[in-house]
Amino acid sequence: MQKITAGRDQLGEFAPKFAELNDDVLFGQVWSREDELNPRDRSIVTITALISGGNFEQLVFHMGKAKENGVTQEEMAEIITHLAFYIGWPKSWSAFTIAKEIYEK
């Protein structure tokens, strides 16, 4: 797995502890636990949580990561459609806008 440095790159000087936790714990330790949950499934869980919470700024990166981890366009569309009935139409509509951009690249 590629080492993530977004925390340090974006927040290293302003919030060094948060940057460390982001890069070393979340992406370094949690995401590397592939025996417990493979990257594809971890991506599905992550995008579901982000969409549900309306965290669309982070969704761009994680949806691209989900695509890299093997989540197909058809699966992404089905995930978002399924979520619409639980989290609301507007959040799903917003997620589709991002998914369309990611999967049309």
C-alpha positions in Angstrom: 0.0 0.0 0.0 1.2 3.5 -0.9 2.2 5.6 2.1 -0.3 8.4 2.6 1.2 11.8 3.6 -1.9 14.1 3.1 -2.1 14.9 6.8 1.5 16.1 7.0 1.3 17.8 3.6 -1.8 19.7 4.4 -1.9 20.1 8.2 1.6 19.2 9.4 2.6 22.6 10.6 -0.9 23.7 11.8 -2.0 20.4 13.5 1.0 18.1 13.7 -0.6 15.5 16.0 -3.7 15.2 13.9 -1.5 14.9 10.8 0.5 12.1 12.5 -2.7 10.3 13.5 -4.1 10.6 10.0 -1.0 9.4 8.2 0.4 6.9 10.6 -2.6 5.4 12.5 -5.6 5.7 10.1 -3.8 5.2 6.8 -0.6 3.5 8.2 -2.2 1.0 10.7 -5.9 0.8 10.1 -6.0 0.7 6.3 -3.1 -1.8 6.3 -5.1 -4.5 8.2 -6.0 -6.4 5.0 -6.4 -9.7 6.8 -9.2 -8.3 8.8 -10.9 -6.4 6.0 -9.7 -6.2 2.4 -9.1 -2.7 0.8 -12.2 -3.0 -1.5 -14.5 -3.7 1.4 -12.8 -1.1 3.6 -13.4 1.4 0.8 -17.1 0.5 0.6 -17.5 1.0 4.4 -15.6 4.3 4.2 -17.6 5.8 1.3 -20.8 4.7 2.9 -19.9 6.5 6.1 -18.8 9.6 4.3 -21.9 9.8 2.2 -24.1 9.2 5.2 -22.5 12.0 7.1 -22.5 14.4 4.2 -18.7 14.5 4.2 -18.4 15.2 0.5 -15.0 17.0 0.6 -13.3 13.7 1.8 -15.5 11.6 -0.5 -13.6 12.7 -3.6 -10.3 11.1 -2.4 -12.0 8.0 -1.0 -14.2 7.4 -4.0 -11.1 7.5 -6.2 -9.5 5.0 -3.8 -12.6 2.8 -4.0 -12.2 2.7 -7.8 -8.5 1.8 -7.4 -9.5 -0.9 -5.0 -11.9 -2.5 -7.5 -15.3 -1.0 -6.8 -16.9 -0.8 -10.2 -19.1 2.0 -11.5 -22.1 -0.3 -11.4 -21.4 -1.2 -7.8 -20.9 2.4 -6.8 -24.2 3.4 -8.4 -25.9 0.5 -6.5 -24.3 1.5 -3.2 -25.5 5.1 -3.6 -29.0 4.1 -4.8 -29.4 1.8 -1.8 -28.2 4.5 0.6 -30.7 7.0 -0.8 -33.5 5.2 1.0 -31.7 5.4 4.4 -29.9 8.7 4.3 -31.9 10.9 2.0 -32.1 11.8 -1.6 -30.1 15.0 -1.4 -27.0 13.3 0.0 -27.2 10.5 -2.6 -27.6 13.1 -5.4 -24.5 14.9 -4.2 -22.6 11.6 -4.0 -23.7 10.7 -7.6 -22.3 14.0 -8.8 -18.9 13.0 -7.4 -19.1 9.4 -8.5 -19.9 10.5 -12.1 -16.7 12.7 -12.1 -14.6 9.9 -10.7 -15.8 7.1 -12.9 -15.9 9.1 -16.1 -12.1 9.8 -15.8 
